[in-house]
């Protein structure tokens, strides 16, 4: 089933069920600070993460994955080469991929690298407001600015996901994890706007549930992973808040 518009919360619940039924493989070139948290979160929603950045292994891992997510945190020369190779493999095999231009607003060198990757047409570009302000027209790539509300646009349509909790900003890696979960949804739903809105509603609803069991950011991080694991399609359908315009 392919959705033509941003999903309703009911459709988002259906996509969560499809991720868990299919268990897609998500290969992550993820910054070293958050690798475990991202792997745990992807596993919690029912997908299968892999995290290697070995130049000797990257072709095999990306070839066998359903989707790729590229995160520019902790970038160095070796990671640049591996990222370029991984993107080439994903494009050659027609696999969707997500780009997270972490801290491109801090580094002109990283910004230029991000622009070269955008020219290779990622399916989704996701970042915070400071990062996303650096990029203008990016063609058919879905552009997502995450924050208190998550805003999505493909140039013709816009959408807003209004779920989440303020403690997400206090836990390193929640934004990076959202890129991984968007990737997992892209593996089961090729319409990028639908997949991404559903994924962001998933993380947002889980964060709201987790906050009710936490005393601060530390306990929230653990509760957030628990909530991702236990979240049901019915709960997502009931509590997801997705607005969209065509």
Buried (B, 14 or more C-beta within 10 A) or exposed (E): EEBEBBBBBEBBBBBBBBBBEBBBBBBBBBBEBBBEBBBBBBBBBBBBBBBBBEEEEBBEBBBEBBBBBBBBBBBEEEBBEBBBBBBBBBBEEEBBBBBBBBBBBEBEEBBEBBBEBBEBBBBBBBBBEEBBEEBEEBEEBBBBBBBEBBBBBBEEBBBBBBBBBEBBBEBBBBBBBBBBBBBBBBBBBEBBBBBBBBBBBBBBBBBBBBBEEBEEBEBBBBBBBBBBBEBEBEBBBEBBBBEBEE
